[in-house]
């Protein structure tokens, strides 16, 4: 009897290094079906940005074209919410007499709840299901302390992760499925219709398709990796890998990133894996993914620190809107926010500067910033966005101490010395010299009259004192 296997694509829009797809295709005699379900209302609830939805849509189209070369048809359906998508998936399995469902895990609370419902419903229909860990380097749950609990300190997590990585990569299989014999009467391909709006993004920065993304990775390793440790925080250089958006929807996997890195630089794997900044970034990603798996309440903006609810936030809507629009009167903050609003992406150094400014200077609840970021980011990822904001707000796993604050003026002088980045995104400041552009307090009255730029909305020194007072009172309140 010929079996029918279904691969359910979600945040894993690739053919290579896709365990769910590879496992579904192992039996060369089986019929292979593929399915992707668009859930625009659920995406809206999860606050996924319009640019990211467009990125998903275009990569689904690209994936369909690649799968058709393997004689696999990717069926697409729009089902608004997760609940309705469950009903459609079960119906699809019954209509096509599916024997086995294959998928890669997602770790947020809502997705796990959806998957558990699906598994139970399939069991009632005598349909098997198999899940795989395709978005992490190591299976969540594998890195724990002696009590079997998730590490709350990144340094401890990193140490154990590095011990396991070489073994994991040696056992990792980077194989794409072979082209299949046609097992259906007719293969077809048609343009994918949609019932939701899309917001365009810069496809030069975020190209479409697995093949192009792999080229970006290889170019980064060949041309940029050697100077990454030195240049990664320089805002005027395109020194980052620019892979975050593609990692967020699974066009490429973190295992592929390390595989090609170690292939290009074998000495990194042998001698300096602990000191490699780019690997460190991947492990931070891993840390937040594992944290979301262990602490599902992170999906609901809840935190680990018991004293967070004691913080007396100001939550001034006027200053919040100024921050969102990039009109705070602090050039580096405004340049960062305008980059975010334009590209749907922001340099990681700027994410720290702008988020610290919102929480530690404006005293606005970190949840407001987390919400705005995820609504704008093309690389928005619940685990990373939540983890990053809790870290900067000093109330999450291994967070920066509450008394540590990023001074936007000092950060600007250090990472944008000539003010080139600022002038690119805040063009009204082009007439201001490099020596004065970082600090608005240095501009004289004549210069101010020539530019259409707001005065600083706060006094940095006073805001720092106020924040330290409020956070200290919240943490040690009895």
Residue, then its C-alpha position, 0 to 999 in steps of 0.5 A: x500500500x502506497x503511503x501519503x506523507x504531508x509536510x506542513x511548512x511554517x517557519x521553515x521555508x527551505x528545502x536544505x537542512x529541513x528535517x521534517x521535509x527530509x524525513x517525509x521524503x525518505x520513503x521513495x515510494x510514498x506520495x508527498x504532499x506539502x502545505x502552507x496555511x496563511x493565517x493573517x488574523x493570527x499574525x495580526x494578533x501576534x503583531x507580526x509586521x506587514x513587511x515580515x508578512x510580505x517576506x513570508x508570502x514571497x518566500x512561500x512563492x519561491x519555495x513552491x517553485x523550488x519544490x515543483x522541481x522535486x515534483x512536490x506541489x506546495x498547496x496554500x490556503x488562507x485560514x485567518x486564525x490558528x483555530x480555523x487552520x487546525x480544522x482545515x489541516x485535519x480536513x486536508x489530511x482526510x481528503x487526501x488520505x494522509x498517513x503521516x504528518x511531518x513538521x518542525x516545532x515552533x516554541x511560542x505558547x500559542x503555536x505549541x497549543x495549536x500543535x498539541x490540538x493537531x496531534x490529538x485530532x490526528x491521533x483520533x483519525x489514526x494519522x501519525x505525526x512527527x515533529x523536529x527541532x529545525x530552528x535551533x542549534x540544539x534541542x530545547x531541553x538539552x541544556x539544563x542545570x543539575x536540577x533539570x531547569x533552564x539556565x537563567x544566566x547566559x554565561x552558563x548556558x553558553x558554556x554548555x552549548x559550546x560543549x555540545x555544538x561540535x557533536x551536534x554538527x557532526x551528527x547533523x545531516x545537510x541533505x536536500x531531498x531527491x527529485x521524486x518520481x511523479x506520483x500524482x496524475x498531474x503536477x500543477x503550478x499557479x500564482x498564489x492568490x491572497x486575501x491580505x495586504x502586503x507592505x513592500x520592503x527592500x529586496x536588495x537588503x532582503x532577497x527572496x529565496x533559499x539560494x540567494x540567502x545561502x549566497x549572502x551567508x557565503x559572501x559574509x563569511x568570505x568578505x566580512x567575517x574576518x573583520x566582524x569582531x572589529x566592525x560589527x558595531x560600526x553603524x556606517x559599515x555594512x558589517x553584519x550578516x543581514x541574515x536575521x530576517x531569513x533566520x526568523x522564517x527559516x529560509x536558512x537554519x542556524x546549523x547551516x550558518x555554523x556548518x559553513x563557518x566551520x567549513x570556511x574557518x576550521x580553526x574557529x571550531x578547534x581553537x576559538x569558538x568561545x571567542x567568536x563574536x558571530x557565534x556568540x550572537x547565534x548562541x544568544x539567539x539560542x538562549x532566547x529560543x530555549x528560554x521561550x520554550x522553558x518559560x511559556x509565560x514569556x509569550x504573554x509579556x510576563x517576566x522572571x523578576x518579581x519586582x517588575x510590577x513595582x516599577x512606577x513607569x511614567x508612560x507619557x504618550x507624547x514622549x512615546x510617540x516622539x520616540x516612535x517617530x524619531x523626534x526625541x532631539x537625540x540624533x542617534x536615537x532618532x536615526x535608529x528609529x527612522x531606520x527601523x520605520x523605513x527598513x523594518x530593520x535596525x542595527x543591533x547596537x541601535x536596538x540597544x541604544x533606542x530601547x535603553x533610552x525608552x526604558x531607562x531615560x523616558x521611563x516608559x514600560x518596556x512592553x510598549x517598546x517590545x510591541x512597537x518593535x515587533x510591529x515594525x521589524x521584518x526580522x521580528x521574532x517573539x523569543x529574541x524581541x521579548x528576550x532583548x527587551x527584558x534584558x535591557x529593562x533589567x527584568x529578564x534572564x541574565x539582564x543588564x543590571x538596572x543601574x546600567x544605562x546606555x548614554x546615547x551621546x557617548x554611544x553615538x560618538x563611539x559608533x558613528x564618529x563622523x555622524x555619517x549614519x545620523x546624517x543619512x537618516x536625519x538629513x536635517x542635521x547635515x549642516x552640523x559638524x561631526x564634532x557637535x552632531x552627537x550632542x544637541x547641547x553643543x548647538x548654538x542658537x544660530x544653528x538651531x534656527x537653521x534646522x527643523x529639528x526638535x529640542x531634546x525631550x529630556x535632560x539626560x542627567x536628571x532622567x538617569x537620577x530619576x530612573x535609578x531612584x525608581x528602579x532601586x525603590x522597586x527592586x528593594x521595596x518590601 
